[in-house]
């Protein structure tokens, strides 16, 4: 549903999302994260204008919400939602 509401002239099947556990090479995490948070793959992807949302997979205990990096991603998702109606 979300993809259908945020697509512009492109088909909804071309809407891109950030899914963290599928996006970072866990064996090269230092390279993936960069030297600063502004160089992280997550931040760069969200700022690119191509990504239209994020996806967080939660377990019964919502353990991702106990990880600082996941909270960082959530914060930037909320900030983008507030400033960009297409997100």
C-alpha positions, 0 to 999 in steps of 0.5 A: 500500500505504501508504495502505491501512495508515494509513487509519482510518475513511475509504477509503484513496483519501482519504489525503493525501500531501505531494509538494513539487514539486507543492505549492509555487508556484515563482513565489511561493516566498517566500510559500510558505515563510513568514518561519520554517520553522514558517510553511512550507506543508510544516510546516503541512501535516504538523502539520495532522493531515490528511497521512499521508505524504510522497513524495520523487522521487529521480533516479539520483544522489539529488540531492534529498538534497543540498538542505537543504530536502529534508533538512528535509522528510525530518527532519520526516517521520521525526520524525512517523513516530516520534511518530504511528502513523497517519503 
